[in-house]
Every structure is written in structure tokens, then in C-alpha cells.
Amino acid sequence: MNQALDFLTCHDFSRRPLKTIPWLVDNLIPGDGFTIAVALPKTGKSILFLQLGDAMARGEGTVLGCRVLCDPIGVLYVQADCPEATFQQ
């Protein structure tokens, strides 16, 4: 597999037109890509993402003052760092 790489200078890159970002939640969750939250323990990450998931699954509402822009979508919530008993609370 021999593919040529195209390199851009910073100047050339800065002159490229900006692409429009499709948002699921206005200026908070982009419609393409991957979203992850990192913060100290017990700062509200789990509650925030449960609220985001609920609002996006319904396709309506606001989270942190940001309006949900998507139609109802499927949401997968994975919390791998929490014991089951704690998550059930």
C-alpha cells in the first residue's frame, strides 16, 4: 500500500474554507465524531451525559442551555468505571 501524503503549510491550512459543523446539541455535541468527558470524580459527568442521552433520544429539550437540534436518535450509554449497585442508585 503506497499512498502519497499531501502536506499543507500552516498558511495554506488557514486559508481553507471552514466546514459547517452538524450539531446534535447546539455548540456542545457535534453530529460527526466522538464525544468524551474528562473531569475529576463526583463533578457531574454521569448526570450530564444521562441528561444529554435522554434529550437526544427524545429529540427535544436543552442541556446546559444548549438546544437539542437532532430528531430522536438511538443512544448508547456506557459507564464502565462504576459498580452496578452504584449505577442503579
Backbone atoms as SQL, in Angstrom:
CREATE TABLE atoms (id INTEGER PRIMARY KEY, chain TEXT, resi INTEGER, resn TEXT, atom TEXT, x REAL, y REAL, z REAL);
INSERT INTO atoms VALUES
  (1, 'A', 1, 'MET', 'N', 0.856, -1.172, 0.000),
  (2, 'A', 1, 'MET', 'CA', 0.000, 0.000, 0.000),
  (3, 'A', 1, 'MET', 'C', 0.903, 1.236, 0.000),
  (4, 'A', 2, 'ASN', 'N', 0.975, 1.869, -1.110),
  (5, 'A', 2, 'ASN', 'CA', 1.854, 3.023, -1.263),
  (6, 'A', 2, 'ASN', 'C', 1.011, 4.237, -1.643),
  (7, 'A', 3, 'GLN', 'N', 0.655, 5.026, -0.640),
  (8, 'A', 3, 'GLN', 'CA', -0.160, 6.208, -0.888),
  (9, 'A', 3, 'GLN', 'C', 0.659, 7.452, -0.581),
  (10, 'A', 4, 'ALA', 'N', 0.522, 8.431, -1.440),
  (11, 'A', 4, 'ALA', 'CA', 1.223, 9.699, -1.218),
  (12, 'A', 4, 'ALA', 'C', 0.466, 10.516, -0.171),
  (13, 'A', 5, 'LEU', 'N', 1.208, 11.199, 0.658),
  (14, 'A', 5, 'LEU', 'CA', 0.619, 12.081, 1.650),
  (15, 'A', 5, 'LEU', 'C', 0.670, 13.514, 1.151),
  (16, 'A', 6, 'ASP', 'N', -0.427, 14.213, 1.337),
  (17, 'A', 6, 'ASP', 'CA', -0.460, 15.629, 0.988),
  (18, 'A', 6, 'ASP', 'C', -0.234, 16.441, 2.256),
  (19, 'A', 7, 'PHE', 'N', 0.771, 17.283, 2.240),
  (20, 'A', 7, 'PHE', 'CA', 1.071, 18.140, 3.376),
  (21, 'A', 7, 'PHE', 'C', 0.684, 19.569, 3.050),
  (22, 'A', 8, 'LEU', 'N', 0.181, 20.272, 4.061),
  (23, 'A', 8, 'LEU', 'CA', -0.175, 21.676, 3.911),
  (24, 'A', 8, 'LEU', 'C', 0.677, 22.506, 4.863),
  (25, 'A', 9, 'THR', 'N', 1.031, 23.668, 4.422),
  (26, 'A', 9, 'THR', 'CA', 1.680, 24.604, 5.341),
  (27, 'A', 9, 'THR', 'C', 0.594, 25.188, 6.243),
  (28, 'A', 10, 'CYS', 'N', 0.983, 25.758, 7.358),
  (29, 'A', 10, 'CYS', 'CA', 0.024, 26.423, 8.243),
  (30, 'A', 10, 'CYS', 'C', -0.722, 27.528, 7.498),
  (31, 'A', 11, 'HIS', 'N', 0.016, 28.248, 6.666),
  (32, 'A', 11, 'HIS', 'CA', -0.602, 29.330, 5.887),
  (33, 'A', 11, 'HIS', 'C', -1.676, 28.763, 4.955),
  (34, 'A', 12, 'ASP', 'N', -1.369, 27.700, 4.235),
  (35, 'A', 12, 'ASP', 'CA', -2.350, 27.096, 3.322),
  (36, 'A', 12, 'ASP', 'C', -3.552, 26.550, 4.088),
  (37, 'A', 13, 'PHE', 'N', -3.278, 25.918, 5.209),
  (38, 'A', 13, 'PHE', 'CA', -4.372, 25.361, 6.006),
  (39, 'A', 13, 'PHE', 'C', -5.298, 26.458, 6.509),
  (40, 'A', 14, 'SER', 'N', -4.729, 27.571, 6.948),
  (41, 'A', 14, 'SER', 'CA', -5.542, 28.662, 7.489),
  (42, 'A', 14, 'SER', 'C', -6.400, 29.334, 6.424),
  (43, 'A', 15, 'ARG', 'N', -6.054, 29.160, 5.163),
  (44, 'A', 15, 'ARG', 'CA', -6.806, 29.782, 4.073),
  (45, 'A', 15, 'ARG', 'C', -7.927, 28.880, 3.540),
  (46, 'A', 16, 'ARG', 'N', -7.996, 27.653, 4.032),
  (47, 'A', 16, 'ARG', 'CA', -9.057, 26.744, 3.594),
  (48, 'A', 16, 'ARG', 'C', -10.396, 27.209, 4.163),
  (49, 'A', 17, 'PRO', 'N', -11.473, 27.046, 3.414),
  (50, 'A', 17, 'PRO', 'CA', -12.789, 27.453, 3.937),
  (51, 'A', 17, 'PRO', 'C', -13.191, 26.566, 5.122),
  (52, 'A', 18, 'LEU', 'N', -13.851, 27.168, 6.091),
  (53, 'A', 18, 'LEU', 'CA', -14.336, 26.417, 7.240),
  (54, 'A', 18, 'LEU', 'C', -15.525, 25.563, 6.834),
  (55, 'A', 19, 'LYS', 'N', -15.552, 24.348, 7.333),
  (56, 'A', 19, 'LYS', 'CA', -16.688, 23.472, 7.076),
  (57, 'A', 19, 'LYS', 'C', -17.742, 23.691, 8.161),
  (58, 'A', 20, 'THR', 'N', -18.985, 23.583, 7.790),
  (59, 'A', 20, 'THR', 'CA', -20.080, 23.714, 8.736),
  (60, 'A', 20, 'THR', 'C', -20.139, 22.462, 9.599),
  (61, 'A', 21, 'ILE', 'N', -20.271, 22.645, 10.894),
  (62, 'A', 21, 'ILE', 'CA', -20.351, 21.514, 11.817),
  (63, 'A', 21, 'ILE', 'C', -21.817, 21.157, 12.022),
  (64, 'A', 22, 'PRO', 'N', -22.197, 19.903, 11.761),
  (65, 'A', 22, 'PRO', 'CA', -23.578, 19.493, 12.066),
  (66, 'A', 22, 'PRO', 'C', -23.684, 19.159, 13.554),
  (67, 'A', 23, 'TRP', 'N', -24.492, 19.890, 14.280),
  (68, 'A', 23, 'TRP', 'CA', -24.606, 19.706, 15.722),
  (69, 'A', 23, 'TRP', 'C', -25.810, 18.852, 16.081),
  (70, 'A', 24, 'LEU', 'N', -25.641, 17.926, 17.049),
  (71, 'A', 24, 'LEU', 'CA', -26.768, 17.222, 17.657),
  (72, 'A', 24, 'LEU', 'C', -27.339, 18.077, 18.784),
  (73, 'A', 25, 'VAL', 'N', -26.437, 18.654, 19.577),
  (74, 'A', 25, 'VAL', 'CA', -26.800, 19.615, 20.618),
  (75, 'A', 25, 'VAL', 'C', -25.973, 20.863, 20.332),
  (76, 'A', 26, 'ASP', 'N', -26.657, 21.976, 20.133),
  (77, 'A', 26, 'ASP', 'CA', -26.042, 23.203, 19.640),
  (78, 'A', 26, 'ASP', 'C', -24.764, 23.579, 20.399),
  (79, 'A', 27, 'ASN', 'N', -23.664, 23.639, 19.668),
  (80, 'A', 27, 'ASN', 'CA', -22.348, 24.035, 20.197),
  (81, 'A', 27, 'ASN', 'C', -21.858, 23.187, 21.373),
  (82, 'A', 28, 'LEU', 'N', -22.379, 21.946, 21.494),
  (83, 'A', 28, 'LEU', 'CA', -21.971, 21.090, 22.600),
  (84, 'A', 28, 'LEU', 'C', -21.610, 19.680, 22.122),
  (85, 'A', 29, 'ILE', 'N', -22.479, 19.053, 21.344),
  (86, 'A', 29, 'ILE', 'CA', -22.254, 17.692, 20.856),
  (87, 'A', 29, 'ILE', 'C', -22.311, 17.700, 19.334),
  (88, 'A', 30, 'PRO', 'N', -21.162, 17.507, 18.668),
  (89, 'A', 30, 'PRO', 'CA', -21.165, 17.504, 17.200),
  (90, 'A', 30, 'PRO', 'C', -21.840, 16.251, 16.657),
  (91, 'A', 31, 'GLY', 'N', -22.391, 16.378, 15.456),
  (92, 'A', 31, 'GLY', 'CA', -23.076, 15.260, 14.815),
  (93, 'A', 31, 'GLY', 'C', -22.141, 14.252, 14.195),
  (94, 'A', 32, 'ASP', 'N', -20.907, 14.615, 14.015),
  (95, 'A', 32, 'ASP', 'CA', -19.931, 13.659, 13.499),
  (96, 'A', 32, 'ASP', 'C', -18.740, 13.651, 14.446),
  (97, 'A', 33, 'GLY', 'N', -18.191, 12.511, 14.659),
  (98, 'A', 33, 'GLY', 'CA', -17.048, 12.422, 15.552),
  (99, 'A', 33, 'GLY', 'C', -17.378, 11.681, 16.827),
  (100, 'A', 34, 'PHE', 'N', -16.653, 11.981, 17.852),
  (101, 'A', 34, 'PHE', 'CA', -16.704, 11.254, 19.110),
  (102, 'A', 34, 'PHE', 'C', -16.679, 12.263, 20.257),
  (103, 'A', 35, 'THR', 'N', -17.491, 12.039, 21.269),
  (104, 'A', 35, 'THR', 'CA', -17.541, 12.953, 22.405),
  (105, 'A', 35, 'THR', 'C', -17.173, 12.205, 23.677),
  (106, 'A', 36, 'ILE', 'N', -16.308, 12.789, 24.464),
  (107, 'A', 36, 'ILE', 'CA', -15.900, 12.194, 25.730),
  (108, 'A', 36, 'ILE', 'C', -15.768, 13.314, 26.758),
  (109, 'A', 37, 'ALA', 'N', -16.101, 12.994, 28.003),
  (110, 'A', 37, 'ALA', 'CA', -15.965, 13.970, 29.090),
  (111, 'A', 37, 'ALA', 'C', -14.926, 13.462, 30.077),
  (112, 'A', 38, 'VAL', 'N', -14.025, 14.340, 30.446),
  (113, 'A', 38, 'VAL', 'CA', -12.991, 14.004, 31.417),
  (114, 'A', 38, 'VAL', 'C', -12.989, 15.083, 32.493),
  (115, 'A', 39, 'ALA', 'N', -13.105, 14.666, 33.735),
  (116, 'A', 39, 'ALA', 'CA', -13.089, 15.612, 34.855),
  (117, 'A', 39, 'ALA', 'C', -12.830, 14.827, 36.133),
  (118, 'A', 40, 'LEU', 'N', -12.634, 15.552, 37.197),
  (119, 'A', 40, 'LEU', 'CA', -12.432, 14.921, 38.494),
  (120, 'A', 40, 'LEU', 'C', -13.667, 14.114, 38.894),
  (121, 'A', 41, 'PRO', 'N', -13.497, 13.104, 39.766),
  (122, 'A', 41, 'PRO', 'CA', -14.649, 12.323, 40.231),
  (123, 'A', 41, 'PRO', 'C', -15.682, 13.204, 40.932),
  (124, 'A', 42, 'LYS', 'N', -16.928, 12.769, 40.829),
  (125, 'A', 42, 'LYS', 'CA', -18.055, 13.415, 41.531),
  (126, 'A', 42, 'LYS', 'C', -18.287, 14.859, 41.105),
  (127, 'A', 43, 'THR', 'N', -18.043, 15.150, 39.831),
  (128, 'A', 43, 'THR', 'CA', -18.277, 16.510, 39.332),
  (129, 'A', 43, 'THR', 'C', -19.501, 16.606, 38.423),
  (130, 'A', 44, 'GLY', 'N', -20.227, 15.489, 38.223),
  (131, 'A', 44, 'GLY', 'CA', -21.475, 15.538, 37.468),
  (132, 'A', 44, 'GLY', 'C', -21.419, 15.003, 36.050),
  (133, 'A', 45, 'LYS', 'N', -20.340, 14.349, 35.661),
  (134, 'A', 45, 'LYS', 'CA', -20.231, 13.831, 34.292),
  (135, 'A', 45, 'LYS', 'C', -21.352, 12.835, 33.966),
  (136, 'A', 46, 'SER', 'N', -21.599, 11.914, 34.876),
  (137, 'A', 46, 'SER', 'CA', -22.614, 10.884, 34.626),
  (138, 'A', 46, 'SER', 'C', -23.999, 11.503, 34.470),
  (139, 'A', 47, 'ILE', 'N', -24.365, 12.397, 35.370),
  (140, 'A', 47, 'ILE', 'CA', -25.665, 13.067, 35.298),
  (141, 'A', 47, 'ILE', 'C', -25.776, 13.870, 34.006),
  (142, 'A', 48, 'LEU', 'N', -24.720, 14.577, 33.642),
  (143, 'A', 48, 'LEU', 'CA', -24.727, 15.366, 32.413),
  (144, 'A', 48, 'LEU', 'C', -25.008, 14.478, 31.204),
  (145, 'A', 49, 'PHE', 'N', -24.297, 13.357, 31.103),
  (146, 'A', 49, 'PHE', 'CA', -24.476, 12.512, 29.923),
  (147, 'A', 49, 'PHE', 'C', -25.778, 11.737, 29.953),
  (148, 'A', 50, 'LEU', 'N', -26.326, 11.436, 31.136),
  (149, 'A', 50, 'LEU', 'CA', -27.669, 10.860, 31.193),
  (150, 'A', 50, 'LEU', 'C', -28.694, 11.875, 30.686),
  (151, 'A', 51, 'GLN', 'N', -28.539, 13.132, 31.079),
  (152, 'A', 51, 'GLN', 'CA', -29.450, 14.185, 30.601),
  (153, 'A', 51, 'GLN', 'C', -29.301, 14.377, 29.089),
  (154, 'A', 52, 'LEU', 'N', -28.062, 14.396, 28.593),
  (155, 'A', 52, 'LEU', 'CA', -27.837, 14.526, 27.154),
  (156, 'A', 52, 'LEU', 'C', -28.463, 13.356, 26.397),
  (157, 'A', 53, 'GLY', 'N', -28.235, 12.148, 26.884),
  (158, 'A', 53, 'GLY', 'CA', -28.791, 10.964, 26.228),
  (159, 'A', 53, 'GLY', 'C', -30.301, 10.992, 26.189),
  (160, 'A', 54, 'ASP', 'N', -30.919, 11.382, 27.299),
  (161, 'A', 54, 'ASP', 'CA', -32.378, 11.475, 27.351),
  (162, 'A', 54, 'ASP', 'C', -32.903, 12.507, 26.359),
  (163, 'A', 55, 'ALA', 'N', -32.292, 13.690, 26.349),
  (164, 'A', 55, 'ALA', 'CA', -32.746, 14.760, 25.454),
  (165, 'A', 55, 'ALA', 'C', -32.565, 14.377, 23.988),
  (166, 'A', 56, 'MET', 'N', -31.439, 13.742, 23.657),
  (167, 'A', 56, 'MET', 'CA', -31.207, 13.346, 22.260),
  (168, 'A', 56, 'MET', 'C', -32.106, 12.183, 21.857),
  (169, 'A', 57, 'ALA', 'N', -32.402, 11.268, 22.776),
  (170, 'A', 57, 'ALA', 'CA', -33.314, 10.159, 22.466),
  (171, 'A', 57, 'ALA', 'C', -34.728, 10.679, 22.200),
  (172, 'A', 58, 'ARG', 'N', -35.106, 11.749, 22.886),
  (173, 'A', 58, 'ARG', 'CA', -36.418, 12.372, 22.654),
  (174, 'A', 58, 'ARG', 'C', -36.398, 13.368, 21.498),
  (175, 'A', 59, 'GLY', 'N', -35.196, 13.859, 21.158),
  (176, 'A', 59, 'GLY', 'CA', -35.075, 14.839, 20.083),
  (177, 'A', 59, 'GLY', 'C', -35.603, 16.207, 20.457),
  (178, 'A', 60, 'GLU', 'N', -35.538, 16.536, 21.740),
  (179, 'A', 60, 'GLU', 'CA', -36.052, 17.831, 22.194),
  (180, 'A', 60, 'GLU', 'C', -35.435, 18.204, 23.529),
  (181, 'A', 61, 'GLY', 'N', -35.521, 19.482, 23.854),
  (182, 'A', 61, 'GLY', 'CA', -35.060, 19.964, 25.147),
  (183, 'A', 61, 'GLY', 'C', -33.765, 20.743, 25.047),
  (184, 'A', 62, 'THR', 'N', -33.259, 21.118, 26.215),
  (185, 'A', 62, 'THR', 'CA', -31.986, 21.813, 26.316),
  (186, 'A', 62, 'THR', 'C', -31.163, 21.157, 27.418),
  (187, 'A', 63, 'VAL', 'N', -29.856, 21.225, 27.265),
  (188, 'A', 63, 'VAL', 'CA', -28.920, 20.738, 28.274),
  (189, 'A', 63, 'VAL', 'C', -27.849, 21.810, 28.424),
  (190, 'A', 64, 'LEU', 'N', -27.638, 22.261, 29.644),
  (191, 'A', 64, 'LEU', 'CA', -26.688, 23.349, 29.917),
  (192, 'A', 64, 'LEU', 'C', -26.981, 24.583, 29.063),
  (193, 'A', 65, 'GLY', 'N', -28.246, 24.810, 28.780),
  (194, 'A', 65, 'GLY', 'CA', -28.646, 25.951, 27.974),
  (195, 'A', 65, 'GLY', 'C', -28.460, 25.767, 26.483),
  (196, 'A', 66, 'CYS', 'N', -28.032, 24.571, 26.062),
  (197, 'A', 66, 'CYS', 'CA', -27.811, 24.286, 24.634),
  (198, 'A', 66, 'CYS', 'C', -28.985, 23.463, 24.111),
  (199, 'A', 67, 'ARG', 'N', -29.568, 23.925, 23.011),
  (200, 'A', 67, 'ARG', 'CA', -30.765, 23.301, 22.446),
  (201, 'A', 67, 'ARG', 'C', -30.423, 22.039, 21.670),
  (202, 'A', 68, 'VAL', 'N', -31.238, 20.983, 21.875),
  (203, 'A', 68, 'VAL', 'CA', -31.098, 19.759, 21.090),
  (204, 'A', 68, 'VAL', 'C', -31.594, 20.048, 19.677),
  (205, 'A', 69, 'LEU', 'N', -30.770, 19.750, 18.682),
  (206, 'A', 69, 'LEU', 'CA', -31.100, 20.055, 17.291),
  (207, 'A', 69, 'LEU', 'C', -31.469, 18.819, 16.478),
  (208, 'A', 70, 'CYS', 'N', -31.234, 17.634, 17.027),
  (209, 'A', 70, 'CYS', 'CA', -31.455, 16.410, 16.262),
  (210, 'A', 70, 'CYS', 'C', -32.874, 15.893, 16.441),
  (211, 'A', 71, 'ASP', 'N', -33.306, 15.090, 15.476),
  (212, 'A', 71, 'ASP', 'CA', -34.524, 14.310, 15.646),
  (213, 'A', 71, 'ASP', 'C', -34.213, 13.226, 16.673),
  (214, 'A', 72, 'PRO', 'N', -35.225, 12.556, 17.217),
  (215, 'A', 72, 'PRO', 'CA', -34.931, 11.483, 18.171),
  (216, 'A', 72, 'PRO', 'C', -33.953, 10.463, 17.565),
  (217, 'A', 73, 'ILE', 'N', -32.948, 10.120, 18.341),
  (218, 'A', 73, 'ILE', 'CA', -31.935, 9.167, 17.876),
  (219, 'A', 73, 'ILE', 'C', -31.694, 8.107, 18.942),
  (220, 'A', 74, 'GLY', 'N', -31.120, 6.994, 18.517),
  (221, 'A', 74, 'GLY', 'CA', -30.727, 5.947, 19.452),
  (222, 'A', 74, 'GLY', 'C', -29.505, 6.406, 20.240),
  (223, 'A', 75, 'VAL', 'N', -29.472, 6.074, 21.520),
  (224, 'A', 75, 'VAL', 'CA', -28.380, 6.485, 22.402),
  (225, 'A', 75, 'VAL', 'C', -27.838, 5.253, 23.111),
  (226, 'A', 76, 'LEU', 'N', -26.534, 5.112, 23.115),
  (227, 'A', 76, 'LEU', 'CA', -25.866, 4.058, 23.872),
  (228, 'A', 76, 'LEU', 'C', -25.084, 4.719, 24.992),
  (229, 'A', 77, 'TYR', 'N', -25.444, 4.405, 26.228),
  (230, 'A', 77, 'TYR', 'CA', -24.766, 4.971, 27.394),
  (231, 'A', 77, 'TYR', 'C', -23.914, 3.873, 28.016),
  (232, 'A', 78, 'VAL', 'N', -22.608, 4.081, 28.053),
  (233, 'A', 78, 'VAL', 'CA', -21.687, 3.102, 28.625),
  (234, 'A', 78, 'VAL', 'C', -20.966, 3.754, 29.792),
  (235, 'A', 79, 'GLN', 'N', -21.070, 3.123, 30.953),
  (236, 'A', 79, 'GLN', 'CA', -20.343, 3.614, 32.123),
  (237, 'A', 79, 'GLN', 'C', -19.572, 2.429, 32.686),
  (238, 'A', 80, 'ALA', 'N', -18.309, 2.356, 32.320),
  (239, 'A', 80, 'ALA', 'CA', -17.504, 1.192, 32.660),
  (240, 'A', 80, 'ALA', 'C', -16.760, 1.335, 33.976),
  (241, 'A', 81, 'ASP', 'N', -16.760, 2.504, 34.571),
  (242, 'A', 81, 'ASP', 'CA', -15.957, 2.721, 35.782),
  (243, 'A', 81, 'ASP', 'C', -16.784, 2.728, 37.059),
  (244, 'A', 82, 'CYS', 'N', -18.013, 2.207, 36.999),
  (245, 'A', 82, 'CYS', 'CA', -18.919, 2.309, 38.119),
  (246, 'A', 82, 'CYS', 'C', -19.487, 0.924, 38.454),
  (247, 'A', 83, 'PRO', 'N', -19.430, 0.504, 39.722),
  (248, 'A', 83, 'PRO', 'CA', -20.049, -0.765, 40.095),
  (249, 'A', 83, 'PRO', 'C', -21.562, -0.725, 39.824),
  (250, 'A', 84, 'GLU', 'N', -22.127, -1.875, 39.497),
  (251, 'A', 84, 'GLU', 'CA', -23.549, -1.945, 39.137),
  (252, 'A', 84, 'GLU', 'C', -24.451, -1.379, 40.238),
  (253, 'A', 85, 'ALA', 'N', -24.157, -1.679, 41.495),
  (254, 'A', 85, 'ALA', 'CA', -25.000, -1.199, 42.592),
  (255, 'A', 85, 'ALA', 'C', -24.995, 0.331, 42.660),
  (256, 'A', 86, 'THR', 'N', -23.873, 0.942, 42.419),
  (257, 'A', 86, 'THR', 'CA', -23.786, 2.397, 42.426),
  (258, 'A', 86, 'THR', 'C', -24.579, 2.978, 41.263),
  (259, 'A', 87, 'PHE', 'N', -24.479, 2.356, 40.097),
  (260, 'A', 87, 'PHE', 'CA', -25.190, 2.864, 38.912),
  (261, 'A', 87, 'PHE', 'C', -26.704, 2.741, 39.104),
  (262, 'A', 88, 'GLN', 'N', -27.170, 1.699, 39.780),
  (263, 'A', 88, 'GLN', 'CA', -28.611, 1.506, 39.986),
  (264, 'A', 88, 'GLN', 'C', -29.212, 2.596, 40.878),
  (265, 'A', 89, 'GLN', 'N', -28.382, 3.193, 41.741),
  (266, 'A', 89, 'GLN', 'CA', -28.894, 4.253, 42.603),
  (267, 'A', 89, 'GLN', 'C', -29.265, 5.438, 41.761);
